[in-house]
Amino acid sequence: MITYATTKRDNRFDKKAKPKHYGYAVYDGEVEIDEIVQDISTGSTLRDIDVAAVLLAMENVLAKHLANGKIVKFGTLGTFRVTLNSEGAETEEAYNSSYIKNSKIRFRESKKLRLLKKTFEFKKRKKVEAQTSEG
């Protein structure tokens, strides 16, 4: 179950429009790599140290291939790729790497995970009543 809350926002494209309420996910904590290692090793014949070594190696190999301009397909999870944010140049000849302002690593989920998203259930977070202090 995924919990959500709402926030009121102005329309940044139409300043005259009335603000609307939009939903956002409320996270229920984090899962650290140690817990993931435990989950994988518990359901297999692998030892914790072996699973941890593979995950660390995966991080290093992923970084290597992304830095070399590759799209990394990660099985039924999806793909990782690098995207760029840049300013525009007047001509193609004038454009060089100084126009690139930022790069990001993007993940695109696989069809299997896209289908999984359709099964998610959502519940609205209960409002927390404002507490008053009497003194």
C-alpha positions in Angstrom: 0.0 0.0 0.0 1.4 3.4 -1.0 0.5 6.3 1.1 -0.1 9.7 -0.4 -0.8 13.2 0.8 -1.7 16.4 -1.1 -0.3 19.9 -1.4 -1.7 23.0 -2.9 0.3 24.5 -5.8 0.0 27.4 -8.2 -0.1 26.7 -11.9 3.4 27.8 -13.0 2.2 28.0 -16.6 -0.9 30.1 -15.9 -0.4 32.5 -13.0 -4.0 33.6 -13.2 -5.3 30.0 -12.6 -6.5 29.1 -9.1 -4.1 26.8 -7.2 -5.0 23.1 -7.2 -4.3 20.2 -4.9 -1.8 17.6 -6.2 -0.8 14.3 -4.7 2.6 13.1 -3.7 4.0 9.9 -2.3 4.6 9.7 1.5 7.5 7.2 2.0 7.5 4.7 4.8 11.2 4.7 5.6 14.1 3.4 3.6 15.6 0.0 2.9 19.4 -0.1 3.3 21.7 -2.3 1.3 22.2 -4.6 4.3 18.5 -5.5 4.4 18.5 -6.1 0.6 21.5 -8.4 1.0 19.7 -10.3 3.8 16.5 -10.6 1.7 18.4 -12.0 -1.3 20.6 -14.4 0.7 17.7 -15.7 2.8 15.8 -16.8 -0.3 18.9 -18.5 -1.9 21.9 -20.6 -1.3 24.2 -17.6 -1.4 25.9 -16.2 1.6 25.5 -12.6 2.7 29.0 -11.7 1.7 28.6 -13.1 -1.8 25.4 -11.2 -2.4 27.0 -8.0 -1.1 30.1 -8.5 -3.3 27.9 -8.9 -6.4 25.8 -5.8 -5.6 29.0 -3.7 -5.1 30.5 -5.0 -8.3 27.2 -4.2 -10.1 27.4 -0.6 -8.9 31.0 -0.3 -10.2 30.2 -2.0 -13.6 27.1 0.2 -14.1 29.2 3.3 -13.4 31.9 2.2 -15.9 29.5 1.5 -18.7 27.4 4.7 -18.1 30.7 6.8 -18.1 31.5 5.2 -21.5 28.2 6.3 -23.0 26.4 3.0 -22.9 22.7 2.3 -22.1 22.8 -0.4 -19.5 20.0 -3.0 -19.8 19.4 -4.6 -16.4 17.3 -7.6 -17.2 13.7 -7.4 -16.3 14.3 -4.4 -14.1 14.9 -1.8 -16.9 17.6 0.4 -18.3 19.9 3.0 -17.0 21.1 5.9 -19.2 22.7 9.3 -19.0 20.7 12.4 -20.0 22.0 16.0 -20.4 20.6 19.4 -19.6 22.2 22.1 -21.7 21.9 25.7 -23.0 21.3 26.3 -26.6 23.9 27.5 -29.1 23.1 29.7 -32.1 24.6 27.1 -34.5 25.6 23.5 -34.4 29.3 24.5 -35.0 29.2 26.8 -32.0 27.9 24.1 -29.7 30.5 22.5 -27.4 30.6 20.8 -24.0 30.6 24.1 -22.2 26.9 24.4 -23.0 26.2 21.2 -21.0 25.1 22.3 -17.5 24.2 19.1 -15.9 24.0 15.3 -16.5 21.7 12.8 -14.8 21.4 9.1 -14.6 17.9 8.0 -15.5 16.2 4.7 -14.9 13.4 3.5 -17.1 11.5 0.6 -15.8 10.9 -2.5 -17.8 7.5 -3.6 -19.1 7.3 -6.0 -16.1 7.7 -3.1 -13.6 5.3 -0.9 -15.6 2.7 -3.6 -15.3 3.4 -3.8 -11.6 2.7 -0.1 -11.2 -0.9 -0.9 -12.4 -1.4 -3.1 -9.3 -0.4 -0.5 -6.7 -3.0 0.5 -4.2 -3.1 3.9 -2.7 -4.4 5.3 0.6 -4.5 8.9 1.7 -2.4 9.8 4.7 -4.4 10.7 7.8 -4.2 14.4 8.6 -2.1 15.1 11.7 -4.1 17.4 13.9 -2.2 20.6 15.0 -1.2 20.3 18.6 -1.6 23.2 20.9 0.4 23.7 24.0 -1.4 25.0 27.0 0.7 26.7 29.6 
